[in-house]
Amino acid sequence: MAMSMNTQTVERYMEAFRRTDHAAVLACLTDDVEWVIPGAFHTKGQREFDGQIENEAFVGHPDIRLTPVVEENDIVVAEGSVRAKHRDGGALFVVFCDVFEMRGGLVRKLTSYLMEVKER
């Protein structure tokens, strides 16, 4: 089954995030994009969004794995997990549910619901 334009954009966004490719991530976003992680931050515009792509506490590229990706109208929901290495040698493992609100095939708003989990 062929992917819609919106789902293709989300797939490109995730792949760009895996590579920490700022330009490719930003190319998936509207100029007035918002990114909300409830309880953590709320950015507005590409400049603020760009400032959150990397975090100085981590090294290397994140290992992002997607499970289901579903779409209806201009909403794409992606579930998955992220593993990242802390600069101090530890690791972070997070599961997420990202809700992408799309406009014209680009991400207009992203709400990321995150939960840190302990690996066994």
PAZAPA-4460 file (N, C-alpha, C; in steps of 0.05 Angstrom, whole numbers, plus 32768, in hexadecimal, padded with zeros to 4 digits):
% residues 120
    n_x    n_y    n_z   ca_x   ca_y   ca_z    c_x    c_y    c_z   seq   type   mol
   8011   7FE8   8000   8000   8000   8000   8012   8019   8000     1      M     A
   800B   802C   7FEF   801B   8044   7FEC   8016   8057   8004     2      A     A
   802C   8064   800D   8029   8077   8023   801F   8092   8019     3      M     A
   800F   809F   8029   8006   80BA   8022   801D   80CE   8024     4      S     A
   8018   80E5   801A   802D   80FA   801C   8033   8101   8039     5      M     A
   801F   8102   804A   8023   8108   8066   8034   80F3   8074     6      N     A
   802E   80D9   806F   803D   80C3   807C   805A   80C3   8071     7      T     A
   805D   80C9   8057   8078   80CB   804C   8088   80E1   805A     8      Q     A
   807B   80F7   805F   8089   810D   806D   8092   8104   8089     9      T     A
   8080   80F7   8098   8087   80ED   80B2   809E   80D9   80B1    10      V     A
   809E   80C7   809D   80B4   80B4   809A   80CE   80C3   8094    11      E     A
   80CD   80D8   8083   80E6   80E7   807D   80EF   80F6   8096    12      R     A
   80DC   8101   80A5   80E3   810E   80BE   80F1   80FC   80D2    13      Y     A
   80E7   80E4   80D5   80F3   80D0   80E8   810F   80C8   80DE    14      M     A
   8111   80C4   80C4   812C   80BC   80BA   8140   80D3   80BD    15      E     A
   8137   80EB   80B9   8149   8103   80BD   8151   8105   80DA    16      A     A
   813E   8100   80EC   8144   8102   8109   8158   80EC   8111    17      F     A
   8155   80D4   8105   8169   80BF   810A   8185   80C7   8103    18      R     A
   8188   80D7   80EE   81A2   80E0   80E5   81AA   80FB   80F2    19      R     A
   8199   8106   8102   819D   8121   810E   81A2   8135   80F8    20      T     A
   8193   8133   80E2   8196   8145   80CB   8183   815C   80CE    21      D     A
   818C   8172   80D9   817B   8189   80DE   816D   8193   80C6    22      H     A
   817B   8197   80B0   816F   81A1   8097   8158   818F   808D    23      A     A
   815D   8175   808E   8148   8162   8084   8130   8162   8097    24      A     A
   8135   8164   80B1   811E   8165   80C4   810E   817F   80BE    25      V     A
   811C   8195   80BD   810E   81AF   80B9   80FF   81B0   809E    26      L     A
   8108   81A1   808A   80FB   81A0   8070   80E0   8193   8072    27      A     A
   80DB   8184   8087   80C1   8176   808B   80AD   8187   809A    28      C     A
   80B4   819F   80A2   80A4   81B0   80B3   809A   81C9   80A6    29      L     A
   8082   81D3   80AF   8079   81ED   80A7   808A   8202   80B5    30      T     A
   808A   821B   80AB   809A   8230   80B9   808F   8236   80D5    31      D     A
   8075   8232   80D9   8069   8239   80F3   8064   8220   8104    32      D     A
   8074   820B   80FF   8071   81F2   810E   8072   81F6   812C    33      V     A
   8063   81E5   813A   8064   81E4   8157   806C   81C8   815F    34      E     A
   807B   81C5   8174   8082   81AB   817F   807D   81AC   819D    35      W     A
   806C   819A   81A6   8065   8199   81C3   806C   817E   81CE    36      V     A
   807B   817E   81E4   807E   8167   81F4   8072   816F   820F    37      I     A
   805A   8165   8215   804C   816E   822D   805E   816A   8246    38      P     A
   8060   817F   8256   8070   817F   826E   808E   8185   8269    39      G     A
   8096   8187   8250   80B2   818C   824A   80B7   81A6   823B    40      A     A
   80AA   81AA   8224   80AE   81C3   8215   8098   81C6   81FF    41      F     A
   8097   81DF   81F5   8085   81E6   81DF   8094   81F9   81CE    42      H     A
   809C   81F1   81B6   80AA   8202   81A4   8097   820D   818E    43      T     A
   809E   8224   8183   808F   8230   816D   80A3   823A   8158    44      K     A
   809F   8231   8140   80AF   8239   812A   80C7   8226   8126    45      G     A
   80D2   8227   810D   80E8   8215   8107   8101   821A   8117    46      Q     A
   8107   8233   811D   811F   8239   812C   811F   822C   8148    47      R     A
   8108   822F   8156   8106   8222   8171   8106   8204   816E    48      E     A
   80F9   81F9   815A   80F8   81DC   8155   8114   81D2   8151    49      F     A
   8123   81E0   8140   813F   81D8   813A   8150   81D6   8153    50      D     A
   814B   81E8   8166   815A   81E8   8180   8154   81CF   8191    51      G     A
   813F   81C0   818B   8139   81A8   819A   8141   818E   818C    52      Q     A
   814B   818F   8174   8152   8177   8165   8168   8168   8173    53      I     A
   817C   8176   817E   8192   8169   818C   8192   8173   81A9    54      E     A
   819C   8162   81BA   819F   8169   81D7   81BB   8163   81DF    55      N     A
   81C8   8176   81EB   81E4   8174   81F3   81EA   815D   8206    56      E     A
   81D5   8152   8213   81D9   813D   8226   81DD   8122   8218    57      A     A
   81D9   8121   81FE   81DB   8108   81EF   81F1   8109   81DA    58      F     A
   81FA   80F1   81D2   820E   80EF   81BC   8204   80DC   81A7    59      V     A
   820E   80DF   818F   8206   80CC   817A   81EA   80D2   8170    60      G     A
   81E1   80C0   815F   81C6   80C3   8154   81B2   80B1   8163    61      H     A
   819A   80BA   8166   8186   80AA   8174   817D   8092   8162    62      P     A
   8177   807C   8170   816D   8064   8162   814E   8066   8165    63      D     A
   8141   806E   8150   8124   8072   8150   8117   805A   8141    64      I     A
   8105   804D   814F   80F6   8037   8143   80D8   803D   8143    65      R     A
   80CC   803A   812C   80AF   803F   8129   80A1   8025   812B    66      L     A
   808A   8025   8138   8078   800E   8137   8061   8017   8125    67      T     A
   8048   8019   812F   8034   8022   811C   8035   803F   8115    68      P     A
   802E   8045   80FC   802A   8060   80F3   800E   8060   80E6    69      V     A
   7FFC   8071   80F0   7FE1   8072   80E5   7FDA   808F   80DE    70      V     A
   7FC8   8092   80CB   7FC1   80AC   80C1   7FA3   80AE   80BC    71      E     A
   7F98   80C5   80C3   7F7D   80CC   80BB   7F7C   80EA   80B6    72      E     A
   7F72   80F0   809E   7F71   810C   8095   7F8D   8118   8097    73      N     A
   7F91   812E   80A6   7FAC   813A   80A8   7FB9   8135   80C3    74      D     A
   7FB3   811E   80CF   7FC0   8116   80E8   7FCE   80FB   80E3    75      I     A
   7FE8   80FA   80EB   7FF7   80E2   80EA   8001   80DC   8106    76      V     A
   7FFC   80C3   810F   8005   80BB   812A   801A   80A5   8126    77      V     A
   8031   80A9   8133   8047   8096   8132   804F   808D   814E    78      A     A
   8050   8074   8152   8059   8069   816C   8075   805D   8168    79      E     A
   8085   805C   817D   809F   8050   817A   80B0   8053   8193    80      G     A
   80CA   8050   818F   80DD   8052   81A5   80F6   8060   819C    81      S     A
   8104   806B   81B0   811D   8079   81AA   8132   8070   81BF    82      V     A
   8149   8068   81B5   8160   8063   81C7   8175   8078   81C0    83      R     A
   8181   8084   81D5   8196   8098   81D1   81AB   8094   81E7    84      A     A
   81C3   809B   81E0   81DA   8098   81F2   81DF   80B3   8200    85      K     A
   81E0   80B2   821B   81E7   80C9   822A   8205   80CF   8227    86      H     A
   820C   80E8   8228   8228   80F0   8226   8238   80E4   823D    87      R     A
   822B   80DF   8254   8239   80D4   826C   823C   80B6   826B    88      D     A
   8232   80A9   8255   8235   808C   8252   821C   807C   8257    89      G     A
   8208   8088   8262   81EE   807A   8266   81DE   807A   824D    90      G     A
   81C5   8071   824F   81B4   806F   8238   8197   8078   8240    91      A     A
   8189   8080   822C   816D   8088   822F   815C   8076   821D    92      L     A
   8146   806B   8227   8133   805C   8217   8118   8068   821C    93      F     A
   810B   8071   8207   80F1   807F   8208   80DE   8072   81F4    94      V     A
   80C5   806E   81FC   80B1   8067   81E9   80A1   8081   81E4    95      V     A
   8096   8083   81CC   8088   809C   81C5   806F   8097   81B4    96      F     A
   805E   80AB   81B5   8048   80AD   81A2   8048   80C9   8198    97      C     A
   804E   80CC   817E   8050   80E7   8172   8036   80EC   8162    98      D     A
   802A   8102   8166   8012   810A   8157   801B   8122   8145    99      V     A
   801B   811D   812B   8023   8131   8117   800A   813D   810B   100      F     A
   8007   8157   810D   7FF1   8166   80FF   7FFE   8171   80E6   101      E     A
   7FF3   816A   80CF   8000   8170   80B5   7FF1   8187   80A7   102      M     A
   8000   8196   8097   7FF4   81AA   8085   8004   81AB   806C   103      R     A
   7FF7   81A5   8056   8005   81A6   803C   801C   8192   803A   104      G     A
   8019   817B   8047   802E   8166   8046   8045   816B   8058   105      G     A
   8043   8180   806A   8059   8186   807D   804E   8185   8099   106      L     A
   8060   8182   80AC   8058   8181   80C8   8052   819D   80D2   107      V     A
   8039   81A2   80DB   8031   81BC   80E6   8033   81BC   8104   108      R     A
   802D   81A5   8111   8030   81A3   812E   8036   8186   8135   109      K     A
   8049   8183   8147   8050   8169   8152   804C   8169   8170   110      L     A
   803D   8156   8179   803A   8152   8196   8046   8136   819C   111      T     A
   805B   8136   81AD   8069   811D   81B3   8063   8115   81D0   112      S     A
   8057   80FE   81D3   8052   80F3   81EE   8068   80DE   81F3   113      Y     A
   8078   80E2   8207   8090   80D2   820D   808E   80C5   8228   114      L     A
   809A   80AD   822A   809C   80A0   8244   80B6   8091   8245   115      M     A
   80C7   8098   8258   80E0   808A   825C   80DB   806F   8268   116      E     A
   80E8   805B   825E   80E4   8040   8269   8100   8034   826F   117      V     A
   8100   8022   8282   8119   8014   8288   811B   7FFB   8277   118      K     A
   8132   7FF7   826A   8135   7FDF   825A   813D   7FC8   826D   119      E     A
   8134   7FB0   8266   813A   7F98   8276   8152   7F8A   826B   120      R     A
***
